[in-house]
Amino acid sequence: MFQGLSIKAVVLTPGAILWIVGILLASQVAAVEEGGMQTVTQSAAMESDNAAPAATRATKDNPLAGTSWRLLAFESMDDAIGMVRPDARSNYTMRLNRDGSVTMSLNCNFASGTWSAEPSDNGASGRFEFGPLAVTRARCSPPSMGQSIATLAEFIRSYLLKDGRLFLSLMADGGIYAWQPDTGEPSITGVPSAPENGGPRNWEITAISGKLNLRELPSTTARIVATYRSGAILDNMGCGRTEGRIWCEVEQLGGGPRGYLAAEFLKPALSPDGTAATGPDDSALRAGQSRFDATGNIPCAQSSGQAMTQCEFGVARAGGGYATVVIKKPDGRSRAIYFRMGKPIGADTSQAGGDPGFRVTKESDLHMIRVGNERYEIPDAVILGG
């Protein structure tokens, strides 16, 4: 096992942390790769309290500031869980920006928020915490570690840099996330970047007359997992060069099969507002901070058969039809609905309470959305502006 930072918890006991980890990971099935990961033998004792350090503290001189990472594995201190590795086709990346913000790609979802760290004298270890994360909730193809990462992030209390890798430890010895540097391969000529590195958020299939095969691995001999026709819109999960050819990892917009397509059949997709959106989607982060681009009222109802009334809303837009709409319900609670490419793709529902269902129909420029028995009518103008 990793022997990371030893943390003294103030609120949660080791048993409580392990219970949370077990609940989140028990239903996940992750591929175990051949060969072991190098074990961390260095440890450092750090003190912890309940208050997360302010994310606005200076990060310019922090060794983690401006770095990007790709998840290698999570190791629980509970032997019943042990090592959990992401599926070979999955994409879990993290960018620790110099301004104290963080962006994550969590399989088919995205997260954004803040981070802070207090390095020790040598800078190789220290205290580390995330602030609240705003996370989209599209339905990813299993297996997926995204939910557990987003949930357990608030319990991370320390970091260790060793052998070029980053180890983030949960409080109370709950477990360790191991990350390796994520280059995004931006220096390879002709290889498009992932959105977190400034690349396009979406691809459109082009230059084919029939069907294009989605491959399980970046190879023409790999298993076919789906087929697409020209004009299909896909999420850009990053590209790389394999055997002299550029392949891009993609997933159907809003969730679906994940795999690889040759880059020569892809072009940046144009959003409903006529732009090709690039860079990370920060709308969920800004919505969580109530930094809205527009506010107003939309028709809504909270139970089956109830007449439509008006609910207050705020919308944070990230361009290209990417937006997060936060609706204030009559009972004082809120509902967030996420849009990509101008299409509603999910809401902030809790799997713990059972999946209430998410259904969408559209008439003219009006999105009619059902989240369980809740109903909302959101016009295009809310998402695209104007």
C-alpha positions in Angstrom: 0.0 0.0 0.0 1.0 3.6 -0.3 2.3 5.0 2.9 1.4 8.6 2.5 0.9 11.5 4.9 -0.2 10.5 8.4 -3.2 12.7 9.3 -4.9 13.3 12.6 -8.6 13.8 12.1 -10.6 16.1 14.3 -14.2 15.3 13.2 -14.3 12.0 11.3 -12.8 8.8 12.7 -10.8 6.4 10.5 -13.7 4.1 10.5 -16.1 6.8 9.3 -13.8 7.7 6.4 -13.3 4.1 5.4 -17.1 3.6 5.6 -17.6 6.5 3.2 -14.9 5.2 0.8 -16.5 1.7 0.9 -20.0 3.0 0.1 -18.7 5.0 -2.8 -16.4 2.3 -4.3 -18.3 -0.9 -3.5 -20.5 -0.6 -6.6 -17.6 0.4 -9.0 -15.9 -2.1 -11.3 -12.5 -0.9 -12.4 -10.0 -2.6 -14.6 -6.8 -3.7 -12.8 -3.7 -3.2 -15.0 -0.8 -5.6 -15.0 2.2 -4.6 -13.0 2.3 -2.7 -9.7 2.6 0.9 -8.9 5.7 2.1 -7.1 5.0 2.3 -3.4 5.6 5.6 -1.6 7.7 5.1 1.5 8.2 8.6 2.6 5.7 9.9 5.2 5.2 13.2 6.9 3.1 14.1 10.0 0.8 17.0 9.4 -1.8 18.6 11.7 -5.4 19.1 10.5 -8.4 21.0 11.6 -11.9 21.5 10.3 -11.3 24.7 8.4 -10.0 24.5 4.8 -7.2 27.1 4.2 -8.4 29.9 2.0 -7.9 29.2 -1.7 -6.9 32.8 -2.2 -3.5 32.3 -0.5 -0.6 32.9 -2.8 0.1 29.9 -5.0 2.7 31.4 -7.4 5.7 29.9 -5.5 3.9 26.6 -4.7 5.4 23.6 -6.5 1.9 22.4 -7.4 0.8 25.7 -9.0 0.3 25.5 -12.7 0.6 21.7 -12.9 -1.7 19.2 -14.6 -2.2 15.6 -13.5 -3.8 12.3 -14.7 -5.1 9.8 -12.2 -3.2 6.6 -11.8 -5.1 4.9 -9.0 -6.8 5.2 -5.6 -5.7 2.9 -2.8 -8.0 2.5 0.2 -6.5 1.6 3.6 -9.4 -0.9 3.8 -8.1 -4.2 2.5 -11.6 -5.1 1.3 -11.3 -2.3 -1.2 -7.6 -2.2 -1.9 -6.3 -0.6 -5.2 -8.8 0.8 -7.6 -7.5 1.9 -11.0 -9.5 3.9 -13.6 -10.5 2.0 -16.7 -7.9 2.2 -19.4 -10.3 4.2 -21.6 -11.3 6.7 -18.9 -10.1 10.2 -18.6 -9.5 11.6 -15.1 -7.4 14.8 -15.2 -6.8 17.7 -12.8 -5.3 21.1 -13.5 -4.1 23.1 -10.4 -4.1 26.7 -11.7 -1.9 29.4 -10.4 -4.9 31.6 -9.4 -6.0 28.9 -6.9 -8.7 27.5 -9.1 -8.9 23.8 -10.1 -10.5 22.1 -13.1 -11.1 18.4 -13.4 -12.2 16.0 -16.1 -14.0 13.1 -14.4 -14.9 10.6 -17.0 -17.8 12.2 -18.9 -18.2 15.0 -16.3 -16.4 18.1 -15.4 -15.6 19.7 -12.0 -14.3 23.1 -11.0 -13.5 24.8 -7.7 -10.6 26.0 -5.7 -7.5 24.4 -4.1 -4.9 25.5 -1.5 -1.7 24.1 -0.2 0.9 24.9 2.5 4.2 23.3 1.6 6.7 22.1 4.2 10.2 23.5 4.2 11.4 21.3 1.3 8.1 21.8 -0.7 7.9 18.0 -1.4 5.0 17.5 1.0 2.5 19.6 3.0 -1.0 20.4 3.7 -3.5 20.3 0.8 -7.3 21.0 0.6 -9.9 21.5 -2.0 -12.7 24.1 -1.6 -16.3 23.2 -2.7 -16.4 21.6 -6.2 -19.1 22.3 -8.7 -19.6 19.1 -10.7 -21.8 18.3 -13.7 -23.9 15.1 -13.5 -24.1 13.5 -16.9 -24.6 9.7 -16.9 -21.2 8.2 -17.6 -20.8 4.8 -19.1 -19.6 2.4 -16.3 -17.2 1.8 -14.7 -16.7 5.4 -13.5 -14.8 6.8 -10.5 -16.0 10.4 -11.0 -18.6 10.4 -8.3 -16.2 9.1 -5.6 -13.5 11.6 -6.6 -15.9 14.5 -6.4 -17.3 13.3 -3.0 -14.1 12.4 -1.3 -12.2 15.6 -2.5 -13.4 17.5 0.6 -11.6 15.0 2.9 -8.2 15.4 1.3 -5.7 17.0 3.7 -2.2 16.5 2.5 0.1 16.0 -0.5 3.4 14.3 -1.3 5.5 14.7 -4.4 7.7 11.7 -5.0 9.4 10.3 -8.1 7.5 12.7 -10.3 4.1 11.7 -9.0 1.6 13.5 -6.8 -0.1 11.6 -3.9 -3.1 13.2 -2.3 -4.1 11.7 1.1 -7.5 11.6 2.7 -7.7 12.5 6.4 -7.8 9.7 9.0 -5.8 7.4 6.7 -8.9 6.9 4.5 -6.9 6.4 1.3 -4.5 7.9 -1.2 -5.1 9.2 -4.8 -2.0 8.8 -7.0 -1.5 11.0 -10.0 1.1 11.2 -12.8 1.9 14.4 -14.8 -0.5 15.0 -17.6 1.3 16.5 -20.6 -1.8 16.5 -22.8 0.8 16.0 -25.6 0.6 19.6 -26.7 4.1 19.6 -28.1 3.4 16.9 -30.7 2.8 18.6 -34.1 -0.7 18.3 -35.3 -2.1 16.6 -32.1 -5.2 18.6 -30.9 -5.3 19.5 -27.2 -8.0 18.4 -24.7 -10.3 21.2 -23.5 -8.4 21.6 -20.2 -5.4 22.5 -22.3 -7.3 25.0 -24.5 -8.6 22.5 -27.1 -12.1 22.3 -28.5 -14.8 21.0 -26.2 -16.5 19.0 -28.9 -15.9 17.3 -32.3 -18.1 16.9 -35.3 -17.6 13.9 -37.5 -16.9 14.9 -41.1 -15.5 13.7 -44.4 -17.3 10.3 -44.5 -20.1 9.1 -46.7 -21.1 6.0 -44.6 -20.5 5.1 -41.0 -17.4 5.7 -38.9 -16.3 3.0 -36.4 -15.7 4.0 -32.8 -12.9 1.7 -31.6 -12.2 0.5 -28.0 -8.5 1.3 -28.4 -6.6 3.6 -30.8 -6.1 1.0 -33.5 -8.0 -0.1 -36.7 -7.8 -3.7 -35.3 -9.5 -2.8 -32.0 -13.0 -3.9 -31.2 -15.8 -1.7 -32.6 -18.0 -0.3 -29.8 -20.3 2.0 -31.8 -20.7 3.6 -35.3 -21.5 7.2 -36.1 -22.5 9.1 -39.2 -21.3 12.4 -40.5 -22.5 15.3 -38.4 -22.5 13.4 -35.1 -21.4 15.6 -32.1 -18.9 14.1 -29.6 -17.1 15.2 -26.4 -13.3 15.8 -26.8 -11.5 13.8 -24.2 -8.0 14.3 -25.6 -5.9 13.1 -28.5 -2.6 11.3 -29.0 -0.4 9.8 -31.7 -0.3 6.0 -31.9 1.5 4.0 -34.6 2.0 7.1 -36.8 -1.7 8.1 -36.7 -3.5 10.7 -34.5 -6.4 9.2 -32.5 -8.9 11.1 -30.3 -10.7 9.7 -27.4 -14.4 10.7 -27.6 -17.7 10.2 -26.0 -21.2 10.9 -27.3 -22.5 14.3 -26.1 -24.3 13.9 -22.9 -23.0 10.3 -22.2 -22.7 7.1 -24.2 -20.1 4.7 -25.5 -16.5 5.9 -25.1 -13.7 5.1 -27.5 -11.3 6.3 -30.2 -11.7 7.9 -33.6 -9.0 8.9 -36.1 -8.5 12.6 -36.0 -8.7 13.1 -39.8 -12.5 12.5 -39.5 -13.0 15.2 -36.9 -13.4 18.9 -36.9 -14.2 21.4 -34.0 -18.0 21.4 -33.6 -19.9 24.7 -34.0 -22.3 25.5 -31.2 -25.8 26.9 -31.7 -24.3 30.4 -31.2 -22.0 29.8 -34.2 -18.8 29.5 -32.2 -16.4 26.5 -31.7 -16.2 26.4 -27.9 -12.6 25.8 -26.5 -11.1 25.5 -23.1 -12.7 24.2 -19.9 -16.3 24.8 -19.0 -16.3 27.0 -15.8 -20.1 27.6 -15.7 -20.7 25.2 -12.8 -18.0 26.8 -10.7 -19.4 30.3 -11.3 -22.9 29.2 -10.7 -21.9 27.7 -7.4 -20.4 31.1 -6.5 -23.6 32.9 -7.6 -21.6 34.7 -10.3 -24.5 34.8 -12.8 -24.5 36.3 -16.3 -28.3 36.8 -16.2 -31.2 36.3 -13.7 -34.9 36.2 -14.1 -38.0 34.0 -13.9 -39.0 30.8 -15.7 -42.2 28.7 -15.6 -41.9 25.8 -13.1 -43.9 23.2 -11.2 -42.7 21.0 -8.4 -45.2 18.1 -8.4 -47.2 16.1 -10.8 -50.4 17.9 -11.8 -49.4 21.1 -10.3 -50.1 24.3 -12.3 -47.1 26.0 -13.7 -45.9 29.0 -11.6 -42.8 31.2 -11.8 -39.4 30.4 -10.3 -36.4 32.6 -10.0 -33.2 31.5 -11.8 -29.6 32.6 -12.4 -27.5 31.4 -15.3 -23.7 31.2 -15.7 -22.6 30.9 -19.3 -19.3 29.5 -20.6 -19.9 30.2 -24.3 -20.8 27.8 -27.1 -24.1 26.8 -25.5 -22.4 25.6 -22.3 -24.3 26.9 -19.2 -25.4 26.1 -15.7 -28.9 27.2 -14.7 -29.7 27.4 -11.0 -33.4 27.6 -10.2 -34.7 28.6 -6.8 -37.6 26.3 -5.9 -40.6 27.5 -3.9 -39.5 25.6 -0.8 -36.2 27.5 -0.8 -34.0 24.8 -2.1 -32.3 25.0 -5.5 -32.1 22.9 -8.7 -29.1 23.1 -11.1 -29.5 22.1 -14.7 -26.5 21.7 -17.0 -26.3 22.5 -20.7 -23.7 21.6 -23.3 -23.8 22.7 -26.9 -27.2 24.3 -26.1 -28.7 21.0 -24.9 -29.8 20.1 -21.4 -27.7 17.0 -20.4 -28.4 16.5 -16.6 -29.3 18.0 -13.2 -27.8 18.0 -9.7 -29.7 14.9 -8.6 -28.4 12.6 -5.9 -27.9 8.9 -6.7 -28.2 8.2 -3.0 -31.9 9.2 -3.1 -32.6 7.2 -6.1 -32.5 8.4 -9.7 -35.6 10.6 -10.3 -35.1 10.6 -14.1 -34.2 13.4 -16.4 -36.3 13.9 -19.5 -36.3 16.7 -22.1 -38.4 17.7 -25.0 -38.2 20.8 -27.2 -40.8 22.9 -28.9 -39.4 25.7 -31.1 -36.8 27.5 -28.8 -38.2 26.2 -25.5 -36.6 23.3 -23.5 -39.3 21.5 -21.5 -37.4 19.6 -18.8 -38.6 17.1 -16.2 -36.5 16.1 -13.2 -38.7 13.5 -11.6 -42.0 15.3 -11.0 -40.4 18.7 -11.3 -41.0 20.6 -14.5 -39.1 23.6 -16.0 -39.4 25.5 -19.2 -36.1 27.2 -20.3 -35.8 29.2 -23.5 -32.7 29.2 -25.7 -32.2 32.8 -24.9 -31.4 31.9 -21.2 -28.6 29.6 -22.4 -27.2 31.5 -25.4 -27.9 35.1 -24.3 -29.5 37.8 -26.4 
